[in-house]
Amino acid sequence: MTTPTFAPFTTGKAIEGLRLTMQEHALRSRDVAELCCVSVKTVESWLADPKAASFRKMPPRHLVSLGFGLPGFLAKRRSSK
């Protein structure tokens, strides 16, 4: 079993790291919301086009939450398959 990589700390930009992590680990907005303790709507606002009225910047503290919760989340997902 390989240790999951956590892209946000290596890219320097929260949203780029979030998108990369979501793609790499097949995470849905719902999964990210659960790991970051925010609503799905909040995650969708982070992922929105920066020119859209609904866009919000992702606070870096949520990357820490995602980083701590991701290994356990992935292990749980693997064991339920």
C-alpha positions, 0 to 999 in steps of 0.5 A, spaced: 500 500 500 502 506 498 502 513 502 497 518 498 501 524 496 498 531 498 499 535 492 496 542 496 503 543 500 507 542 494 503 547 489 503 553 493 496 555 491 490 552 495 485 551 489 490 548 484 492 543 490 485 542 491 483 540 484 489 536 483 488 532 490 481 531 488 483 528 481 488 524 483 484 520 489 477 521 485 474 525 491 467 528 490 465 535 492 461 531 498 468 528 500 472 534 500 466 537 504 466 532 509 473 532 510 474 539 511 467 540 515 464 545 510 458 544 506 458 542 499 456 549 497 462 551 500 466 546 496 463 548 489 464 555 491 472 554 491 471 550 485 467 555 481 470 560 476 474 566 479 470 570 475 463 567 477 459 571 483 459 565 487 467 564 487 470 564 494 477 563 496 479 557 499 482 558 506 489 554 507 487 552 514 482 547 510 488 544 506 491 542 513 484 538 515 484 535 508 491 533 509 490 530 516 483 526 514 485 524 507 489 517 509 484 515 513 478 517 508 482 513 503 483 507 507 476 506 509 474 507 502 478 501 500 476 497 505 468 498 504 470 496 496 
